[in-house]
Amino acid sequence: AGNLAFWLAGDRLAGDPLTTAAAGQSQKLVLATAGGAGKVLVATRDNTVMLVAGDQVAASAQLDKVVGAAAVSADGSRVYVGTSDGVVHVLDGALNEQNTFTVEGRVVGLAVSPSGGLFVGHGTGAFGERYFVSYFPTADGTAASTYQVGVPIGVLTAFGDAALYGTDDSRVGLIQAGAAAPAWETTLAHPITRVLGLPDQDRVLAGTKEGELSFLDGQGQLLWTTEIGPYPVRGLAFDPESATSFAGDSRGNLAAVGANGALQHTEPVVDSDLEAILPAAGGDFLIVPRDGSWLTLHPDALDATRLAGRLRTGWIAFDAALVLAAIVAAVVAVERWRLKARRQLRDANRGRVAYLLLLPAIALILAFSYYPAGLAFYYSLTNYSLRNVTEFVGLDNYRAVLFHDRYFRTGITNMIILVGTSVLKTITLPLLVAELVFWLKNSVHQYVFRTLFVLPAVVPDLVFVLMWRQVYDPNTGLLNQLLASTGLSRFQHAWLGEDRTAIWAIVGVGFPFVSAFAFLIFLGGLLNINGEYFDAAKVDGARWWQRLMHLDLPLLLPQFRILLFFAIVGTVQGFASIFILTRGGPGTATYVPALQMYLRIADGDFGYASAIGVVLFVVIMILTVFVLRFRRNEAVETT
């Protein structure tokens, strides 16, 4: 009944979705802007300019040079297109060319004022100072004013009869028609990618390359800044009814920010770079990606979408409580379980002092081990990020990890190689060395060799890995120098820089693989074997290999289980040495899932990283259960 109530409530509250399919399809767009009369002006990578109405192309024109900017007059009767050779093409509403004029450098921005004046952003050089905003009262190519902005201009847009510009050195400025200097300039934290002027509200909305959204008043004073994600902002829109700002980024995510700058909602909406969010009929907006289908954004559906997300979280909590209540009811109802529970409670009451003394340790383990693990599992079912409003996404992260993430699949292959070789390194040479030291007849020699093999463990792991990075250096590394000095120069490689050798170079780190930990575990196991077994084997005339196979190895099975567990867990979870040596490269040659999890965390995508962590936990659990099934022979244990 409770689940039915949640379902009915969710169905009632869901209402219309935030985005719905719209007529229109993008293919290799480089820009999109409002074209007037319900049309959209787009330009593609092959230098084609089109006016699109729904899924129909109303007009098109082919240009010779790369399109850098485009703008349409308020009545749609005139279209301006700027190209990389500094030419501004003046077209009519059917995209027939009327005339052209040139500016210095390439055209990087165009903005048309309501009075028909044209602002042009243009310049040359990636880092030079020759970038300008020029104002042309008419389309005859005679500039009324030119202001030298300096660094490259990232965006230019109209603000009434003025123009707003954003630069690569993080400045947002406003320049009036015909003015020789800006009315104001404000410096934000990161390069500007999009600016939206809101003259009716006397406000300015700006997006940056680092995923920040800033709101300024009409005089350039910063009101608030919100981080919506790690990716460049591509599209901006503002809903005056709810005072909500919408921003899309280069990964196809859509974010909604309230009037006070609080991030209210985020969700992925398209599978490619989102190019623009444009006004549509009825107060809606049109989402235009660079590739893929267009969408209609319904701002009035935002509240219902947010409420439905919170309802899903409550639904999960309700179901968890329901499962717990069902377990308690089952224990009470089944007599055998009820008696067992009473017996457990009675035993716990007898040992209450011991449990009381254990309570601090149990509390710390729960707080610092089990609680983070449970939290990670919960986050794996959400889009959790410090930059996002957390929303429940169910198994979407797991589907993406297991079926759509090629990096994860590549990492699994590399992880299998590393786990297999790590197991071999752990149970071979350390066992051999432990046997040799154990069977030394002189106790002094035995002590000396034991100390010598354990002594390298005092070297920090970081120093050890850095030393091996020097060994693999292609120019001065020990390995290549040794090959050259022995006449084997043809076998020299950039060991960590080539796809074929990188993973095996990682495997080779630590040669000759005598781990002090594994050596001591095996030696301790040998010392713990009853000496009478060895005497009996000697009396029976057993050779050393017979004793090894039929006595040492069976009695060392507990040590094998311990070392296999640590070798598997350490390899699946470990990525530090790979991060230091190759950072997963070259390409993905040494990429492993644990490294991907770390990089996702560093990128702020905690939900996806948690899903990878849970998958690795399941892998470790399966392998651990398999290892723990290895038991010593029952007869040997009894003896």
CORHUMO-V740390 format. One record per residue. SS is DSSP state (A for helix, B for strand, O for the rest). OMEGA is omega in whole degrees, -180 to 180 (999 if undefined). NEAR is the number of other ideal C-beta (glycine too) atoms within 8 Angstrom. Layout:
((SS OMEGA NEAR) (SS OMEGA NEAR))
This chain:
((O 179 4) (A 178 7) (A 178 9) (A 179 7) (A 178 8) (A -179 12) (A 180 8) (A 179 8) (A 179 9) (A 179 12) (A -179 7) (A -176 6) (A -173 10) (A 180 9) (O 178 5) (O 177 8) (O -179 8) (O 178 11) (B 176 10) (B -179 8) (B 177 6) (B 177 11) (B 180 5) (B -178 12) (B 179 7) (B 174 16) (O 176 6) (O 177 9) (B 172 15) (B 175 8) (B 176 11) (B 179 12) (B -180 11) (B -176 9) (B -179 12) (B 178 11) (O 178 5) (O -180 6) (B 176 12) (B 176 14) (B -179 15) (B 174 12) (B -176 14) (B -177 11) (O 178 6) (O 174 5) (O 175 13) (B 177 10) (B -176 16) (B 167 14) (B -173 14) (B 174 14) (B -176 8) (O 178 6) (O -180 6) (B 176 6) (B -177 7) (B 180 8) (B 179 9) (B 177 9) (B -180 12) (B 179 7) (O -177 11) (O -175 5) (O -179 9) (O 180 6) (B -179 15) (B -178 10) (B 178 13) (B 178 14) (B -178 12) (B 178 13) (O -174 11) (O -180 6) (O 177 5) (O -177 11) (O -177 6) (B -179 14) (B 179 16) (B 178 15) (B 178 15) (B -176 18) (B -173 16) (O 179 9) (O 177 7) (O -180 11) (B 172 11) (B -180 15) (B 178 11) (B -175 12) (B 174 14) (B -176 9) (O 177 10) (O 180 6) (O 171 13) (O -175 7) (B 178 9) (B 176 8) (B 179 7) (B 168 8) (B -173 11) (B 174 8) (O -179 13) (O 178 8) (O 180 12) (B 179 12) (B -178 17) (B 179 14) (B 177 17) (B 177 16) (B -178 12) (B 177 14) (O 179 14) (O -180 7) (O 177 6) (O 176 10) (O -176 12) (B 172 14) (B -180 18) (B 171 15) (B -175 16) (B 178 15) (B -177 15) (O 174 8) (O -180 10) (O -176 4) (O -176 5) (O -177 8) (O -175 7) (O 173 10) (B -170 18) (B 165 14) (B -179 15) (B 180 12) (B 180 17) (B 180 15) (O 177 9) (O -175 7) (O -180 11) (O 176 7) (O 179 8) (O -177 7) (O 176 9) (O 179 8) (B 176 10) (B 178 9) (B 180 12) (B 180 8) (O -179 14) (O -175 7) (O -178 10) (O 179 11) (B -179 16) (B -176 10) (B 177 11) (B -178 17) (B -177 11) (B 174 13) (B -170 10) (O 177 8) (O 176 8) (B 179 12) (B 175 15) (B 176 15) (B 175 16) (B -173 15) (B 179 17) (O 175 9) (O 168 8) (O 179 11) (B 168 13) (B -178 18) (B 178 14) (B 179 14) (B -179 14) (B 178 8) (O 178 14) (O -178 7) (O 180 11) (O -180 5) (O -178 5) (O 175 9) (O 174 8) (B 174 8) (B 177 9) (B 179 11) (B 176 7) (O -173 14) (O -173 7) (O 179 9) (O -174 12) (B 178 18) (B 180 12) (B 174 13) (B 177 16) (B 177 11) (B 180 10) (B -175 10) (O -180 8) (O 178 5) (O -176 7) (O -178 7) (B 179 11) (B 178 16) (B -177 14) (B 176 15) (B -174 15) (B -179 17) (O -178 9) (O 174 10) (O 177 13) (B 177 14) (B -178 17) (B -180 14) (B -179 13) (B 174 14) (B -175 9) (O 178 8) (O 176 5) (O 179 13) (O -178 7) (B 179 10) (B 175 8) (B 175 8) (B 180 11) (B 176 11) (B -177 10) (O -179 16) (O -177 14) (O -171 7) (O -178 9) (O 177 11) (B -177 17) (B -177 13) (B 179 14) (B 175 15) (B -180 13) (B 179 12) (B -176 12) (O -178 7) (O -179 7) (O -176 9) (O -180 7) (B 176 13) (B 177 12) (B 179 17) (B 175 16) (B -177 16) (B -174 15) (O 175 8) (O 178 9) (O 179 14) (B 178 14) (B 179 16) (B 176 15) (B -177 12) (B -178 14) (O -175 10) (O 180 6) (O 179 5) (O 180 10) (O 178 7) (B -173 14) (B -173 10) (B 171 13) (B 174 13) (B 174 9) (B -177 8) (O 178 11) (O -175 12) (O -179 7) (O 178 10) (O 179 10) (B -173 20) (B -175 12) (B 169 11) (B -170 14) (B 178 12) (B 177 6) (O -177 10) (A 174 4) (A -180 4) (A 177 6) (O 178 10) (B -180 13) (B 178 15) (B -177 18) (B 175 16) (B 177 16) (O 175 11) (O 176 10) (B -175 9) (B 178 10) (B 180 13) (B 172 12) (B 179 13) (B -179 14) (O -177 11) (A -178 13) (A 178 9) (A -175 11) (A -178 13) (A 179 7) (A 179 11) (A 179 12) (A -180 11) (A 178 9) (A 177 11) (A 178 11) (A 179 8) (A 178 12) (A 178 10) (A 177 9) (A 178 9) (A 179 11) (A 180 10) (A 179 8) (A -180 11) (A 177 9) (A 177 8) (A 179 8) (A 178 9) (A 178 8) (A 178 8) (A 179 8) (A 178 8) (A 179 8) (A 180 8) (A 179 8) (A 178 9) (A -180 10) (A -174 7) (A -177 6) (O -174 8) (A -179 5) (A 178 6) (A -180 9) (A 178 11) (A 179 8) (A 178 8) (A 177 9) (A 179 8) (A 179 8) (A 179 8) (A 179 8) (A 178 8) (A 179 8) (A 179 9) (A 178 7) (A -178 6) (O -174 8) (A 179 8) (A 179 6) (A 179 7) (A 179 9) (A 179 7) (A 179 7) (A -174 8) (A 179 8) (A 180 7) (A 179 7) (A -180 8) (A 180 8) (A 178 8) (A 179 9) (A -176 9) (A -172 7) (A 178 7) (A -173 8) (A 180 7) (A 176 9) (A 179 8) (A 178 9) (A 178 8) (A 178 8) (A 178 11) (A 178 10) (A -179 8) (A 179 12) (O 178 13) (O -179 12) (B 174 11) (O -170 11) (O 174 9) (O 178 11) (O -178 5) (O -174 10) (O 165 13) (O -175 8) (O 179 9) (O 179 11) (B 180 9) (O 178 10) (O -177 5) (O -177 7) (A -180 7) (A -180 14) (A 177 11) (A 180 9) (A -179 11) (A -170 13) (A -171 9) (A -174 6) (A -176 7) (O -178 9) (A 178 6) (A 179 9) (A 180 12) (A 176 8) (A 180 10) (A 179 14) (A 179 9) (A 178 8) (A 180 13) (A 178 13) (A 178 8) (A -177 10) (A 179 13) (A 180 13) (A -179 8) (A 178 9) (A 177 12) (A 179 11) (A -180 8) (A -176 12) (A -172 13) (A -178 12) (O -175 9) (A 176 9) (A 177 16) (A 179 11) (A -180 8) (A 179 11) (A 178 12) (A -178 12) (A 180 9) (A -178 12) (A -175 10) (O 171 6) (O -175 10) (O -178 4) (O -177 6) (A 178 6) (A 177 6) (A 179 9) (A 179 11) (A -178 8) (A -179 8) (A 177 11) (A 179 10) (A -178 8) (A -180 7) (A -180 12) (A -174 10) (A 180 7) (A -179 7) (A -180 7) (A 178 4) (O 180 7) (O -178 5) (A -179 8) (A 178 8) (A -180 8) (A -180 10) (A 179 13) (A 177 9) (A 179 8) (A 174 11) (A 175 11) (A 178 10) (A -177 9) (O -179 12) (O -174 9) (O -176 10) (O -175 5) (O -176 5) (O -178 12) (A -175 7) (A 180 9) (A 178 13) (A 178 9) (A 178 8) (A 179 11) (A -177 10) (A 179 6) (O 178 6) (O -179 5) (O -177 8) (A -179 7) (A 180 4) (A 179 6) (O -180 9) (O 163 8) (O -164 7) (O -179 13) (O -176 11) (O 180 8) (O -178 10) (A -174 7) (A -172 4) (A -170 11) (A -177 16) (A -180 11) (A 172 7) (A 175 12) (A 179 13) (A -176 9) (A 179 7) (O 178 10) (O 179 8) (O 12 5) (O 168 4) (O 176 9) (O 179 10) (O -180 10) (A -180 10) (A -180 8) (A 179 13) (A -179 14) (A 178 9) (A 179 12) (A -180 15) (A 176 12) (A 177 9) (A 178 12) (A 179 12) (A -178 7) (O 179 5) (O 179 11) (O -178 4) (A 180 6) (A 177 6) (A 180 10) (A 179 10) (A -180 8) (A 178 8) (A 179 12) (A 179 8) (A 180 6) (O 178 6) (O -180 5) (O 174 10) (O -176 6) (A -179 6) (A 175 6) (A 177 9) (A -180 12) (A -175 10) (A -171 8) (A -179 9) (A -175 13) (A -175 11) (A 178 9) (A -178 10) (A 178 11) (O -179 12) (A 176 11) (A 178 8) (A 176 11) (A 180 10) (A 180 11) (A -176 9) (A 177 14) (A 178 13) (A -177 11) (A 179 10) (A -179 14) (A -178 15) (A -179 10) (A -179 9) (A 180 11) (A -177 14) (A -171 9) (O 175 9) (O -173 10) (A -178 9) (A 178 11) (A 179 14) (A -179 10) (A -174 9) (A -171 15) (O -173 11) (O 179 7) (O -177 13) (O -4 11) (O -173 8) (O 176 5) (O -174 9) (O -180 12) (O -179 13) (O 177 12) (O -177 13) (A -180 13) (A 176 12) (A 177 14) (A 178 14) (A 179 12) (A -178 11) (A 177 9) (A 177 12) (A 179 10) (A 180 6) (O 178 7) (O -177 10) (O -172 9) (A 179 12) (A 180 16) (A 178 11) (A 178 12) (A 178 14) (A 176 13) (A 179 14) (A 179 11) (A 178 12) (A 178 12) (A 177 13) (A 179 9) (A 178 8) (A 180 9) (A -179 12) (A -180 8) (A 180 8) (A 179 11) (A 177 11) (A 178 8) (A -180 7) (A -176 11) (A 177 8) (O 176 6) (O -179 8) (O 174 7) (O 178 9) (O -176 7) (A -180 7) (A 179 6) (A 180 9) (A 180 8) (A 179 5) (O 999 4))
